[in-house]
């Protein structure tokens, strides 16, 4: 029987980032069901850092994460971000959507500006003339080295004496007095007064094992595919449609593309959807001069959302010692530094970190208690 102060279920970016923060003053163990860490959503991330996307809570968590990413501590590499601007386009008749969006975000992101069709094609020559009536341009958007970020958290956790167990699918959670006993599929048992549910798409299943009520986290499939670029595409911005018909960005001399699909699925090892790929190709060919006919590679991941779209952070109000850290949606990597510090503060019973609160993040909107109130 291995004993910890905190036992975290899930070894993706959510689990390891929170484990790293907590291991500064607690004995922490991480249990991962797969043979390797980051096998699902984290390892299949589109790897972007965009402050203008998401609602106010996501934008606040992203802004509060920038300092960490720009000046990471050891053992993180010193180059976690690379420049990659965002160009968010609107077809004729949809310009008002971007105008409202720019008005909403300009205080927190003052460098974001609106550009007309002429400038759109100067910024991205791959777009077809006349395709966009208006676009929103974010010059300070970035690309994240997801592997370096995840591995930095893993190394930092181990340096703080944290323990990681792979092939440790949790099959039983039993509360006896002040302690949880957690058993994995191999029959290994672990003890801790606090168990963190950071299992991504599987969080509601973990909650049921603990005798807690699920909160209705929805795993949504996102399909990604890679196509050949027309020569050097290094300077092409991340380009997306405001109505979420597609996005594409440079990726190792090629173009990483997506139909931006959000297909509800049960927790699983997601596979790409051929129909979604075909739809994405049609949308991208309509918007650009690429005329893509062949896909080099494709994959898919599950992005997990709480019913209101906000992350879920905090103790379950009905299951003593069960802590939710879930529902990061498609923003788990870019918000990880701030969200992990917030989660660690809540678990310790401390105030929300000052910079996170100053960015507009509210426990009323991301705290786990909102589901108990709703129920």
C-alpha positions in Angstrom: 0.0 0.0 0.0 1.5 3.3 -1.2 0.5 6.4 0.8 0.4 10.0 -0.5 -1.0 13.3 0.6 -2.6 13.8 -2.8 -3.3 11.1 -5.4 -4.1 12.4 -8.9 -5.9 10.3 -11.5 -4.8 11.3 -15.0 -1.3 12.0 -16.5 -2.2 14.6 -19.2 -1.4 18.2 -18.9 -4.1 18.8 -16.3 -2.9 16.1 -14.0 0.9 16.7 -14.2 0.7 20.5 -14.0 -1.4 20.4 -10.8 0.8 17.6 -9.4 3.9 19.8 -10.0 2.4 22.7 -8.1 1.2 20.5 -5.2 4.5 18.6 -4.9 6.2 21.7 -3.6 4.8 20.9 -0.1 3.0 17.6 -0.4 3.7 13.9 -1.3 2.0 13.5 -4.6 1.3 10.4 -6.8 -0.1 10.4 -10.3 -2.0 7.4 -11.8 -2.2 7.1 -15.6 -4.3 4.4 -17.2 -2.3 4.2 -20.4 1.2 2.8 -21.0 2.5 6.4 -21.7 1.5 9.8 -20.4 -0.3 12.3 -22.6 -1.7 9.6 -24.9 -5.0 11.4 -25.6 -6.0 15.1 -25.7 -2.6 16.5 -24.6 -0.6 14.6 -27.0 -2.9 15.5 -29.9 -3.2 19.2 -29.1 -3.1 21.8 -32.0 -0.5 23.5 -29.8 -1.7 27.1 -29.9 -1.6 30.0 -27.4 -4.3 32.5 -28.4 -5.5 35.0 -25.9 -8.5 36.2 -27.9 -10.3 32.8 -28.1 -12.7 31.3 -25.6 -14.9 33.1 -23.1 -13.8 35.5 -20.4 -12.7 32.8 -18.0 -10.6 31.1 -20.7 -9.1 34.3 -21.9 -8.2 35.3 -18.3 -6.5 32.0 -17.6 -4.6 32.3 -20.9 -3.4 35.8 -20.1 -2.4 34.7 -16.6 -0.3 31.9 -18.1 1.7 34.0 -20.5 4.4 35.1 -18.0 5.1 31.4 -17.2 5.4 30.5 -20.8 7.6 33.5 -21.7 9.9 33.0 -18.8 9.6 29.4 -17.7 11.4 28.1 -14.6 13.8 25.2 -14.6 13.5 22.3 -15.6 11.4 23.7 -18.5 13.1 24.5 -21.7 13.6 28.2 -22.4 11.7 28.2 -25.7 8.2 27.1 -25.0 6.5 29.6 -27.3 7.1 30.4 -31.0 5.5 33.3 -32.9 2.5 32.4 -34.9 -0.1 35.1 -35.4 -3.9 34.4 -35.6 -6.1 35.5 -38.4 -9.8 34.9 -37.7 -11.9 35.5 -40.8 -15.5 36.3 -41.5 -17.3 35.7 -44.8 -19.5 38.4 -46.2 -22.5 39.0 -43.9 -20.6 37.8 -40.8 -18.4 40.8 -40.2 -20.6 42.0 -37.3 -19.6 38.9 -35.3 -15.9 39.9 -35.4 -16.7 43.5 -34.6 -18.6 42.4 -31.5 -15.7 40.1 -30.5 -13.1 42.8 -31.0 -15.1 45.2 -28.8 -15.4 42.5 -26.1 -11.7 41.6 -25.9 -9.8 44.8 -26.7 -9.3 45.7 -23.1 -7.5 42.5 -22.3 -5.9 42.2 -25.8 -5.3 45.7 -27.0 -3.1 44.6 -30.0 -5.9 42.7 -31.6 -7.3 44.6 -34.6 -9.7 44.3 -37.5 -8.4 44.1 -41.0 -10.1 44.3 -44.4 -10.0 41.8 -47.3 -6.9 43.5 -48.9 -4.9 43.2 -45.7 -6.2 39.7 -45.0 -4.6 38.5 -48.3 -1.4 40.4 -47.5 -1.2 38.6 -44.2 -2.2 35.2 -45.7 -1.7 35.0 -49.5 -3.3 31.5 -49.5 -6.8 33.0 -49.0 -8.9 33.5 -52.0 -9.6 37.1 -53.1 -13.0 38.2 -51.8 -13.4 35.3 -49.4 -13.3 37.4 -46.2 -15.2 40.6 -45.7 -13.4 41.2 -42.5 -10.8 39.5 -40.2 -9.5 39.8 -36.7 -5.7 39.8 -36.5 -3.9 38.9 -33.3 -0.1 39.5 -33.8 0.9 38.2 -30.4 -0.6 34.7 -30.7 1.9 31.9 -30.3 2.5 28.2 -30.9 3.3 26.1 -27.9 5.9 23.3 -27.7 3.4 20.9 -26.0 5.9 18.1 -25.5 8.4 20.4 -23.8 5.7 21.8 -21.5 4.4 18.4 -20.5 7.8 17.0 -20.0 8.9 20.0 -18.0 6.0 19.4 -15.6 6.9 15.7 -15.4 10.5 16.4 -14.7 9.7 19.1 -12.2 7.3 16.8 -10.4 9.9 14.0 -10.2 12.5 16.5 -8.9 10.0 17.3 -6.1 9.8 13.6 -5.3 6.4 13.1 -7.0 5.6 9.5 -8.2 4.1 8.6 -11.6 2.5 5.2 -12.3 1.5 4.3 -15.8 -0.7 1.3 -16.8 -2.6 2.1 -13.6 -6.3 2.2 -14.7 -8.3 2.9 -11.6 -11.0 0.3 -10.9 -12.0 1.0 -7.3 -12.2 4.1 -5.1 -13.3 3.5 -1.5 -13.4 6.1 1.3 -12.6 4.7 4.8 -12.7 7.4 7.4 -10.3 10.2 6.4 -8.5 8.2 3.6 -9.3 7.1 0.1 -8.1 3.6 -1.0 -7.6 3.5 -4.7 -7.0 0.2 -6.5 -5.8 -0.2 -10.1 -6.5 -2.9 -12.7 -3.2 -4.7 -11.7 -4.4 -5.0 -8.1 -2.0 -2.3 -6.8 -3.5 -0.2 -4.0 -2.8 3.4 -3.0 -3.9 5.6 -0.1 -4.5 9.4 0.2 -6.8 11.7 2.0 -7.3 13.7 -1.2 -7.9 12.2 -4.7 -7.9 14.6 -7.7 -10.1 13.6 -10.6 -8.1 14.9 -13.6 -9.0 12.0 -15.9 -10.0 14.1 -18.9 -12.8 12.5 -20.9 -13.1 9.8 -18.2 -13.8 12.1 -15.2 -17.5 11.2 -14.8 -16.6 7.5 -14.8 -14.0 8.1 -12.1 -16.6 10.1 -10.1 -19.1 7.2 -10.3 -16.4 4.9 -8.9 -16.0 7.2 -6.0 -19.7 7.2 -5.3 -20.0 10.9 -6.5 -22.5 12.3 -9.0 -21.2 13.0 -12.5 -21.2 16.6 -13.6 -22.0 15.8 -17.3 -18.6 16.4 -18.9 -19.0 16.0 -22.7 -16.1 14.5 -24.6 -16.2 16.0 -28.1 -14.1 14.6 -31.0 -11.8 17.0 -32.9 -10.4 15.7 -36.2 -7.0 16.9 -37.5 -5.3 16.2 -40.8 -2.0 17.2 -42.5 -1.7 18.3 -46.1 1.2 19.4 -48.3 1.8 23.1 -48.4 2.5 25.1 -51.7 6.2 25.7 -50.9 7.4 27.5 -47.9 4.4 28.2 -45.5 6.5 29.2 -42.5 5.0 32.7 -42.2 1.4 31.8 -42.7 -0.7 32.7 -39.6 -3.0 30.3 -37.8 -6.1 31.0 -40.0 -9.6 30.1 -38.8 -13.2 30.8 -39.7 -15.2 32.7 -37.1 -18.1 30.2 -37.6 -15.7 27.3 -36.9 -15.9 25.8 -40.3 -12.1 25.1 -40.4 -8.7 26.2 -39.3 -5.2 25.6 -40.6 -1.6 26.5 -39.6 1.9 25.7 -40.7 3.3 22.4 -39.3 6.8 21.3 -40.2 6.6 22.5 -43.8 3.1 21.3 -44.3 -0.3 22.6 -43.2 -2.1 21.2 -40.2 -5.9 21.5 -40.8 -9.1 20.8 -39.0 -12.9 21.0 -39.8 -13.2 22.2 -36.2 -15.7 19.4 -35.6 -17.2 18.8 -32.1 -18.8 15.4 -32.3 -20.1 13.9 -29.0 -18.4 10.6 -28.1 -18.1 8.2 -25.2 -14.6 8.3 -23.7 -12.3 6.4 -26.0 -9.1 6.5 -28.1 -10.6 8.8 -30.7 -10.1 8.1 -34.4 -10.4 10.7 -37.3 -13.7 10.9 -39.1 -13.5 10.6 -42.9 -16.7 12.6 -43.4 -15.3 15.4 -41.2 -12.1 15.4 -43.2 -14.0 15.7 -46.5 -16.0 18.6 -45.0 -12.8 20.3 -43.8 -11.2 19.9 -47.2 -14.2 21.4 -49.0 -14.2 24.4 -46.6 -10.5 25.0 -46.9 -10.5 24.7 -50.7 -13.4 27.2 -50.8 -11.6 29.7 -48.7 -8.1 29.3 -50.3 -6.3 28.8 -53.5 -4.8 25.5 -52.3 -7.0 23.1 -54.2 -6.0 20.3 -51.8 -6.9 16.8 -53.0 -4.8 14.5 -50.8 -4.3 14.1 -47.0 -0.9 13.0 -45.8 -1.9 12.0 -42.3 -4.8 12.3 -39.9 -5.7 11.8 -36.2 -8.3 12.9 -33.6 -8.6 13.8 -30.0 -11.3 14.3 -27.4 -11.8 17.8 -26.0 -13.8 17.6 -22.7 -16.3 20.3 -21.7 -18.4 20.8 -18.6 -22.0 21.7 -19.3 -21.3 25.5 -19.1 -18.0 25.3 -21.0 -15.9 26.4 -18.0 -13.2 24.4 -16.3 -14.2 22.6 -13.1 -11.9 23.2 -10.1 -12.6 22.2 -6.5 -13.8 19.7 -3.9 -16.9 17.7 -4.5 -19.5 18.8 -2.0 -20.9 15.3 -1.6 -17.8 13.1 -1.7 -15.3 14.0 1.0 -11.8 14.4 -0.3 -12.6 14.2 -4.0 -11.2 17.1 -5.9 -12.4 17.9 -9.5 -9.8 19.3 -12.0 -11.6 18.8 -15.3 -13.4 20.3 -18.3 -10.5 22.2 -19.8 -12.0 21.8 -23.3 -9.7 22.7 -26.1 -7.7 25.1 -23.9 -6.0 22.8 -21.5 -2.4 23.4 -22.6 -2.5 27.2 -23.0 -4.2 27.7 -19.6 -2.2 25.0 -17.7 0.2 27.3 -15.7 -2.6 29.5 -14.4 -5.1 26.8 -13.9 -2.7 24.6 -12.0 -1.8 27.4 -9.6 -5.5 28.1 -9.2 -6.2 24.4 -8.5 -3.3 24.1 -6.0 -4.5 27.2 -4.2 -8.1 26.0 -3.9 -7.0 22.5 -2.7 -4.8 24.1 0.0 -7.6 26.4 1.1 -5.8 29.5 -0.1 -7.1 32.6 -2.0 -7.1 32.7 -5.8 -3.6 33.8 -6.9 -3.6 37.6 -7.3 -2.6 37.7 -11.0 -5.3 35.1 -11.9 -8.0 37.0 -10.1 -6.8 40.2 -11.7 -7.2 38.5 -15.1 -10.9 38.2 -14.3 -11.0 34.5 -13.3 -13.7 33.8 -10.7 -14.3 30.7 -8.5 -18.0 31.4 -8.9 -17.7 30.5 -12.6 -15.0 27.7 -12.5 -15.5 26.2 -9.0 -16.9 22.7 -8.6 -19.5 23.9 -6.2 -21.6 25.4 -8.9 -22.8 22.0 -9.9 -23.9 21.1 -6.4 -25.9 24.3 -6.3 -27.4 23.6 -9.7 -28.4 20.1 -8.5 
